[in-house]
Amino acid sequence: MRLVRICAKATIPCFLLIAAVYMAAADAPSVTVKGYVLDSACAFTKDLSKPISKQCATSCANAGSQLVILAEDGTIYWPIAATTPSSGQNAKLLPFAADKVMVTGKVYERGGSKAIVIDKIEAQSAQK
């Protein structure tokens, strides 16, 4: 209730704050990330630098594990949708399970985590 009173007294500053938050989200940078598509559990619990196999990544994804992109620098990107309500991104990533990919999209950061709204994804040669 106190917040409502504060905002009622400062309608314009509150409006500007809300507008700034929405504009920041809309202005998220578009980047290109190269890395592997693997399931999130293996990325964390097995500390993998690349997937074990396509069958393993596909089996984990089909069992419900979220696929992520493990970038060349070790950063894990959580694929998200830009829509509300949101939807899982495994269907978009499943054809690339265990493959090295190049992904372009908007990146969002919060609390040390990175998420990406995928605009484009394509397979890359593992030697690149």
C-alpha positions in Angstrom: 0.0 0.0 0.0 2.9 2.3 0.8 4.2 1.9 -2.7 0.9 2.8 -4.2 0.9 6.0 -2.1 4.4 6.8 -3.2 3.6 6.2 -6.9 0.3 8.2 -6.5 2.4 11.2 -5.3 5.0 10.7 -8.0 2.9 9.5 -11.0 5.2 10.9 -13.6 8.4 9.4 -12.1 6.7 6.0 -11.7 5.5 6.2 -15.3 9.0 7.1 -16.5 10.5 4.2 -14.5 8.0 1.7 -16.0 8.6 3.1 -19.5 12.4 2.8 -19.0 12.1 -0.9 -18.0 10.0 -1.7 -21.1 12.4 0.3 -23.3 15.4 -1.5 -21.9 13.8 -4.9 -22.7 13.0 -3.7 -26.2 16.5 -2.5 -26.7 18.2 -5.7 -25.7 21.3 -6.2 -27.9 21.2 -8.6 -30.8 24.3 -10.8 -30.8 25.6 -13.8 -32.5 26.7 -16.8 -30.3 28.6 -19.9 -31.4 28.4 -23.0 -29.4 26.8 -26.4 -28.8 23.2 -27.3 -28.2 23.0 -29.6 -25.2 20.7 -30.4 -22.4 20.8 -28.1 -19.4 21.4 -30.9 -16.8 24.6 -32.1 -18.6 25.8 -28.6 -19.0 25.7 -28.1 -15.2 26.1 -31.5 -13.6 28.7 -33.0 -16.0 30.6 -29.7 -16.7 30.7 -30.7 -20.4 32.5 -28.6 -23.0 30.5 -30.2 -25.7 27.7 -32.8 -25.9 28.4 -36.5 -25.5 26.2 -37.5 -28.5 23.2 -36.5 -30.5 21.2 -39.4 -29.1 22.0 -38.4 -25.5 21.0 -34.8 -26.1 17.8 -35.8 -28.0 16.8 -38.3 -25.3 17.3 -35.8 -22.5 15.3 -33.2 -24.4 12.5 -35.6 -25.2 12.4 -36.5 -21.5 11.8 -32.8 -20.7 15.3 -31.4 -20.0 15.6 -27.9 -21.5 18.1 -27.5 -24.3 20.6 -24.7 -23.9 23.4 -23.2 -25.9 26.9 -23.7 -24.4 29.0 -20.9 -26.0 32.6 -21.3 -26.9 33.6 -19.1 -23.9 31.6 -21.4 -21.5 28.6 -19.1 -21.1 25.3 -20.9 -21.0 22.4 -19.2 -22.8 18.9 -20.2 -21.9 16.7 -20.0 -25.1 13.4 -18.1 -24.3 10.4 -16.9 -26.2 9.7 -13.2 -26.5 5.9 -13.9 -26.3 3.5 -13.8 -23.4 2.5 -16.4 -22.5 5.9 -17.8 -23.1 6.7 -21.2 -24.6 9.5 -23.7 -24.4 12.1 -23.5 -27.1 13.1 -27.2 -27.3 11.2 -27.8 -30.5 13.2 -25.1 -32.2 16.5 -26.5 -30.9 15.8 -30.3 -31.2 17.0 -30.5 -34.8 20.3 -29.1 -33.7 20.7 -31.2 -30.5 24.5 -31.9 -30.0 25.4 -29.8 -33.0 27.7 -26.8 -33.1 25.5 -23.8 -34.0 25.6 -20.1 -34.7 22.6 -18.4 -33.1 21.6 -14.8 -33.6 19.1 -13.1 -31.3 18.5 -10.7 -28.4 20.3 -11.4 -25.2 18.9 -10.7 -21.7 20.9 -10.8 -18.5 19.7 -11.1 -15.0 21.4 -12.3 -11.8 24.3 -13.8 -13.6 22.1 -15.8 -16.1 21.9 -15.1 -19.8 18.9 -15.8 -22.0 18.5 -15.5 -25.7 15.5 -15.0 -27.9 16.5 -16.8 -31.1 16.0 -15.0 -34.3 18.2 -17.3 -36.4 19.9 -20.6 -35.8 22.1 -22.6 -38.2 24.4 -25.6 -37.8 28.2 -24.9 -38.0 31.0 -27.3 -38.8 32.6 -28.5 -35.5 36.0 -27.5 -36.8 35.1 -23.7 -37.0 
